[in-house]
Amino acid sequence: MNRQKILVSATVLVALFSLVYWIWSGWGLITVDVKGKPLAEVIRSIEKQGGIVLKTNMDLTKPVTMSVHKRPLTDALEALAGSTESRWRLGYFFGPDAATLKGAYESIARGKRPEGWKSFEVPLMGETAFAGERGAPPDPRRDQWNVKAPAEKTLQGFMQAAAAGVSASFTCPETFNPVVAKVPSSGQIRKLAPQVAKAAGAKWEEVFLLMGRPPAPPGSQVADAGRDDDDFGFSGFGGGGGPPRGRGGSGDGRRPDFTLMRERQLAEIAKLPAGEQAAAKEEFEEREKFFASLKDLTDDERRAKFAEMANSPANQDRMADRQIKGSERRSPEQRVAKYQNYVATKQAATSAKNAK
């Protein structure tokens, strides 16, 4: 009897361990397999499975077709962005109270810039070249912030310093800038953001943003030409998978801060494996020299220089390699959906042009 009880107990323990391991192994992984389902339903599913807050400026009835099975959150966001022709990014919001934060989210859902808010983001120059080349974007919440206390130890001072070190945007009301009583140690941004908020006596929220292009003005062409990354929303709220591209500095319309952009680029390179850093830094320095060479040129001369750079065999190889790696991250269904969206957009652009 004792032996039989021991065997039964062992069997139960093995079964329990297997169940726990099965749950643990899939914890935080995302499974979404939909065809033509409303965007709102897909967002709720990703929020629930990933334990995140996901906001968008797009029509929540927009049909979505995508397929991911037990994939990391960033893979699911990449697939969703590809299906909806949008971009995603991570944002940290700070404010004096929860109601103020809620007001900002409601503005985003209406496709509007929250009035009286200021955003800090520092993009990588040009392509998101380094971290993105090795596969799907890493989880930006785990991005390492090597903290350097700013001259002004205020909330906005620390927000700008964080923006120069990690792949996220940092946003708060323009008039809200309390002193940060304690400088945090370096670490992952998901752990440091609440520490900065606590030291400033602020409320905070971690939000993933899925931003689509706003509707084109009546009578305008809907082609992509002439529209940049900020057309997906607005500075500080647009963005894309992995480190952001586009303008640097704060999201208040000021000119880019190239010193901060350089700091951001070097911070990203420092996160690479030791064996990859030298090549990445060499490519970065080449790009710096190229942009410096444009300083005193006319517009026509700049355009000619850009064309020359784009047509060089080395740069074409780099772009082709990145496109291949980006395509490898998508399932066959996602590739078909992306191509169908591309064809539909071009057909709409052609129809608008012919209607004139």
C-alpha positions as CSV (number, residue, x, y, z in Angstrom):
1,M,0.0,0.0,0.0
2,N,2.8,2.4,0.9
3,R,4.5,1.7,-2.4
4,Q,1.3,2.2,-4.3
5,K,0.6,5.6,-2.5
6,I,4.2,6.6,-3.3
7,L,3.7,5.8,-7.0
8,V,0.3,7.7,-7.1
9,S,1.9,10.7,-5.3
10,A,4.8,10.7,-7.7
11,T,2.5,10.5,-10.7
12,V,0.4,13.4,-9.4
13,L,3.6,15.4,-8.8
14,V,4.9,14.7,-12.3
15,A,1.5,15.7,-13.8
16,L,1.4,18.9,-11.7
17,F,5.0,19.8,-12.6
18,S,4.2,19.2,-16.3
19,L,1.1,21.5,-16.0
20,V,3.1,24.2,-14.3
21,Y,5.9,24.0,-16.9
22,W,3.4,24.2,-19.7
23,I,1.9,27.3,-18.3
24,W,5.3,28.8,-17.5
25,S,6.8,28.1,-20.9
26,G,4.0,30.0,-22.6
27,W,3.7,32.9,-20.1
28,G,3.8,36.2,-21.8
29,L,3.8,34.7,-25.3
30,I,1.2,35.8,-27.8
31,T,-1.1,33.7,-30.0
32,V,-3.4,35.5,-32.4
33,D,-4.9,33.8,-35.5
34,V,-7.6,36.0,-37.0
35,K,-9.0,36.8,-40.4
36,G,-10.9,40.0,-40.8
37,K,-11.5,40.5,-37.1
38,P,-12.0,44.0,-35.7
39,L,-8.9,45.8,-34.5
40,A,-10.5,46.3,-31.1
41,E,-10.8,42.5,-30.6
42,V,-7.1,41.9,-31.6
43,I,-5.9,44.7,-29.3
44,R,-7.8,43.3,-26.3
45,S,-6.4,39.8,-27.0
46,I,-2.8,41.2,-27.1
47,E,-3.3,43.3,-24.0
48,K,-4.6,40.3,-22.0
49,Q,-2.0,37.9,-23.2
50,G,0.9,40.3,-22.9
51,G,-0.2,42.1,-19.7
52,I,0.2,45.5,-21.4
53,V,-1.7,48.6,-22.2
54,L,-2.1,49.2,-26.0
55,K,-3.6,52.4,-27.4
56,T,-4.2,53.3,-31.0
57,N,-5.5,56.3,-33.1
58,M,-7.0,53.9,-35.7
59,D,-10.6,52.9,-36.4
60,L,-11.2,50.1,-33.9
61,T,-13.6,48.4,-36.4
62,K,-10.7,48.1,-39.0
63,P,-10.5,44.4,-40.1
64,V,-7.3,42.6,-39.1
65,T,-5.8,39.5,-40.6
66,M,-2.7,38.1,-38.8
67,S,-1.3,34.8,-37.5
68,V,1.3,34.4,-34.6
69,H,1.6,31.4,-32.4
70,K,3.3,31.6,-29.0
71,R,5.5,34.4,-30.1
72,P,7.1,37.2,-28.0
73,L,5.1,40.5,-27.7
74,T,7.3,42.4,-30.2
75,D,6.7,39.8,-32.8
76,A,2.9,40.1,-32.3
77,L,3.2,43.9,-32.5
78,E,5.3,43.7,-35.7
79,A,2.6,41.4,-37.2
80,L,-0.2,43.7,-36.2
81,A,1.6,46.8,-37.5
82,G,2.2,45.0,-40.8
83,S,-1.4,44.0,-41.1
84,T,-2.7,47.5,-40.4
85,E,0.0,49.5,-42.1
86,S,0.9,51.3,-38.9
87,R,3.8,51.6,-36.5
88,W,4.2,50.8,-32.9
89,R,6.4,52.0,-30.1
90,L,6.7,52.1,-26.3
91,G,5.8,55.3,-24.4
92,Y,6.1,56.3,-20.8
93,F,3.6,58.9,-19.6
94,F,4.0,61.0,-16.4
95,G,1.6,63.4,-14.8
96,P,0.3,64.7,-11.5
97,D,-2.7,62.3,-11.3
98,A,-4.4,59.4,-13.0
99,A,-7.1,61.6,-14.5
100,T,-4.5,63.6,-16.3
101,L,-3.0,60.5,-17.8
102,K,-6.4,59.2,-18.9
103,G,-7.1,62.5,-20.7
104,A,-3.9,62.0,-22.8
105,Y,-5.0,58.4,-23.7
106,E,-8.4,59.6,-24.8
107,S,-6.8,62.2,-27.1
108,I,-4.6,59.5,-28.7
109,A,-7.7,57.4,-29.3
110,R,-9.2,60.4,-31.2
111,G,-6.1,60.7,-33.3
112,K,-5.1,64.0,-31.7
113,R,-2.0,65.3,-30.0
114,P,-2.8,65.7,-26.2
115,E,-3.0,69.5,-25.8
116,G,-0.4,71.0,-23.5
117,W,1.8,67.9,-23.4
118,K,5.5,67.6,-24.1
119,S,7.3,64.6,-25.5
120,F,10.9,63.6,-25.5
121,E,12.3,61.1,-28.0
122,V,15.7,60.8,-29.6
123,P,15.8,58.6,-32.7
124,L,18.6,56.7,-34.4
125,M,19.8,58.5,-37.5
126,G,18.6,57.0,-40.8
127,E,17.8,53.3,-40.7
128,T,17.2,51.5,-37.3
129,A,20.4,49.8,-38.4
130,F,22.0,48.0,-35.5
131,A,19.7,46.2,-33.0
132,G,17.1,45.6,-35.8
133,E,19.5,43.7,-38.0
134,R,19.6,40.7,-35.7
135,G,15.9,39.8,-36.0
136,A,12.7,41.0,-34.5
137,P,13.0,44.1,-32.3
138,P,13.9,43.3,-28.7
139,D,11.4,44.1,-26.0
140,P,12.0,47.9,-25.4
141,R,10.9,47.6,-21.8
142,R,14.1,45.7,-21.1
143,D,16.2,48.3,-22.8
144,Q,19.2,49.3,-20.6
145,W,19.4,52.9,-19.4
146,N,22.9,53.9,-18.4
147,V,21.8,56.7,-16.1
148,K,23.7,60.0,-16.2
149,A,22.1,62.6,-14.0
150,P,21.2,65.7,-16.0
151,A,22.2,69.2,-15.0
152,E,18.6,69.9,-14.1
153,K,17.4,67.2,-11.8
154,T,13.8,67.6,-12.7
155,L,11.4,65.1,-14.2
156,Q,11.7,66.6,-17.7
157,G,15.5,66.6,-17.4
158,F,15.5,62.9,-16.6
159,M,13.0,62.2,-19.4
160,Q,15.3,63.8,-21.9
161,A,18.3,61.9,-20.5
162,A,16.3,58.6,-20.8
163,A,15.2,59.4,-24.3
164,A,18.9,59.7,-25.3
165,G,19.6,56.2,-23.9
166,V,16.6,53.9,-24.7
167,S,14.1,53.1,-27.4
168,A,11.0,54.8,-25.9
169,S,9.3,58.1,-25.8
170,F,8.7,60.0,-22.5
171,T,5.7,62.4,-22.2
172,C,4.2,64.7,-19.6
173,P,2.3,68.0,-19.4
174,E,4.4,71.0,-20.3
175,T,3.9,72.7,-17.0
176,F,4.5,69.6,-14.9
177,N,8.2,69.4,-14.0
178,P,8.8,68.5,-10.4
179,V,12.3,67.9,-8.9
180,V,13.5,64.3,-8.8
181,A,14.7,63.7,-5.3
182,K,16.8,60.7,-5.9
183,V,18.9,59.7,-8.9
184,P,18.2,56.0,-9.8
185,S,20.9,53.5,-10.6
186,S,21.3,52.2,-14.1
187,G,19.1,49.3,-15.2
188,Q,16.1,48.4,-17.4
189,I,13.8,51.3,-18.3
190,R,10.7,49.3,-17.1
191,K,12.2,49.4,-13.6
192,L,13.6,52.9,-13.7
193,A,10.6,54.7,-15.0
194,P,8.5,54.0,-11.8
195,Q,11.6,54.9,-9.7
196,V,11.9,58.3,-11.4
197,A,8.1,58.9,-11.0
198,K,8.2,58.0,-7.3
199,A,11.2,60.3,-6.7
200,A,9.3,63.1,-8.5
201,G,6.0,62.5,-6.7
202,A,4.3,61.7,-10.1
203,K,1.9,59.1,-11.5
204,W,3.1,57.1,-14.4
205,E,1.9,54.7,-17.1
206,E,3.7,52.4,-19.5
207,V,1.8,52.3,-22.8
208,F,2.4,50.7,-26.2
209,L,1.2,52.9,-29.0
210,L,0.0,51.6,-32.4
211,M,-0.3,54.6,-34.7
212,G,-1.7,54.6,-38.2
213,R,-1.4,57.4,-40.7
214,P,-4.1,60.1,-40.2
215,P,-6.6,60.4,-43.1
216,A,-5.3,62.4,-46.0
217,P,-6.9,65.9,-46.4
218,P,-9.8,66.0,-48.9
219,G,-8.6,66.3,-52.5
220,S,-5.1,65.3,-51.7
221,Q,-3.3,62.2,-53.0
222,V,-2.9,59.3,-50.6
223,A,0.4,58.2,-52.0
224,D,3.3,57.7,-49.6
225,A,5.5,60.2,-51.4
226,G,6.5,63.2,-49.3
227,R,5.2,61.7,-46.0
228,D,7.6,60.8,-43.2
229,D,7.4,58.8,-40.0
230,D,5.7,61.7,-38.1
231,D,2.7,61.3,-40.5
232,F,1.9,58.1,-38.6
233,G,0.8,60.2,-35.6
234,F,2.9,62.9,-34.1
235,S,6.3,63.3,-32.7
236,G,6.5,61.3,-29.5
237,F,3.4,59.2,-30.3
238,G,4.2,57.8,-33.7
239,G,7.2,55.5,-34.1
240,G,7.9,52.0,-35.3
241,G,9.2,48.6,-34.2
242,G,12.4,48.9,-32.2
243,P,14.3,52.2,-31.9
244,P,12.4,55.2,-33.5
245,R,13.5,57.0,-36.6
246,G,12.8,60.6,-37.7
247,R,13.4,63.8,-35.8
248,G,15.3,64.1,-32.6
249,G,14.9,66.1,-29.4
250,S,11.5,67.0,-27.9
251,G,8.2,66.7,-29.6
252,D,7.4,70.4,-29.5
253,G,8.5,71.3,-33.0
254,R,12.0,72.4,-32.2
255,R,14.9,71.6,-34.5
256,P,16.6,68.3,-34.0
257,D,19.3,68.1,-31.3
258,F,22.1,66.4,-33.1
259,T,24.2,66.1,-30.0
260,L,21.5,64.0,-28.3
261,M,21.0,62.0,-31.5
262,R,24.7,61.2,-31.5
263,E,24.5,60.2,-27.9
264,R,21.5,58.0,-28.6
265,Q,23.3,56.2,-31.5
266,L,26.4,55.5,-29.4
267,A,24.3,54.2,-26.6
268,E,22.6,51.8,-29.0
269,I,26.0,50.6,-30.3
270,A,27.2,50.0,-26.8
271,K,24.4,47.5,-26.3
272,L,25.6,45.3,-29.1
273,P,27.8,42.2,-28.5
274,A,31.5,43.2,-28.3
275,G,32.3,41.6,-31.6
276,E,29.7,43.7,-33.5
277,Q,30.5,47.1,-32.0
278,A,33.5,48.0,-34.1
279,A,31.7,47.5,-37.4
280,A,28.6,49.3,-36.2
281,K,30.6,52.3,-35.0
282,E,32.5,52.4,-38.3
283,E,29.2,52.5,-40.2
284,F,27.9,55.2,-37.9
285,E,31.0,57.3,-38.4
286,E,30.6,56.9,-42.2
287,R,27.1,58.2,-41.9
288,E,28.2,61.1,-39.8
289,K,30.8,62.1,-42.3
290,F,28.2,61.9,-45.1
291,F,25.7,64.2,-43.4
292,A,28.5,66.6,-42.4
293,S,29.5,66.8,-46.1
294,L,26.0,68.1,-47.0
295,K,26.1,71.1,-44.7
296,D,27.2,73.7,-47.3
297,L,25.5,72.2,-50.4
298,T,22.5,73.5,-52.3
299,D,19.2,71.5,-52.3
300,D,20.0,70.1,-55.7
301,E,23.5,69.1,-54.7
302,R,22.1,67.4,-51.6
303,R,19.6,65.4,-53.6
304,A,22.3,64.3,-56.0
305,K,24.5,63.2,-53.0
306,F,21.6,61.2,-51.5
307,A,21.0,59.5,-54.9
308,E,24.6,58.7,-55.2
309,M,24.6,57.1,-51.7
310,A,21.4,55.2,-52.3
311,N,22.8,53.7,-55.6
312,S,26.1,52.7,-54.2
313,P,26.6,48.9,-54.2
314,A,27.5,48.7,-50.5
315,N,24.4,50.6,-49.4
316,Q,22.1,48.6,-51.7
317,D,23.5,45.4,-50.2
318,R,22.8,46.6,-46.7
319,M,19.3,47.6,-47.6
320,A,18.6,44.3,-49.3
321,D,19.9,42.4,-46.4
322,R,17.7,44.3,-44.0
323,Q,14.6,43.8,-46.2
324,I,15.3,40.0,-46.3
325,K,15.7,39.8,-42.6
326,G,12.5,41.8,-42.1
327,S,10.6,39.5,-44.4
328,E,11.9,36.4,-42.6
329,R,10.2,37.6,-39.5
330,R,6.8,37.5,-41.1
331,S,4.6,34.4,-41.7
332,P,3.4,33.7,-45.3
333,E,0.0,35.1,-44.3
334,Q,1.5,38.3,-43.0
335,R,3.5,38.7,-46.2
336,V,0.4,38.3,-48.3
337,A,-1.5,40.8,-46.1
338,K,1.3,43.3,-46.4
339,Y,1.4,43.0,-50.2
340,Q,-2.4,43.3,-50.5
341,N,-2.3,46.5,-48.4
342,Y,0.5,47.8,-50.6
343,V,-1.5,47.1,-53.8
344,A,-4.6,48.7,-52.3
345,T,-2.7,51.9,-51.3
346,K,-1.1,52.2,-54.7
347,Q,-4.5,51.7,-56.5
348,A,-6.1,54.3,-54.3
349,A,-3.3,56.8,-55.1
350,T,-3.6,56.1,-58.9
351,S,-7.4,56.6,-58.7
352,A,-7.0,59.9,-56.8
353,K,-4.5,61.1,-59.4
354,N,-6.6,60.1,-62.4
355,A,-9.7,61.8,-60.8
356,K,-8.0,65.2,-61.0
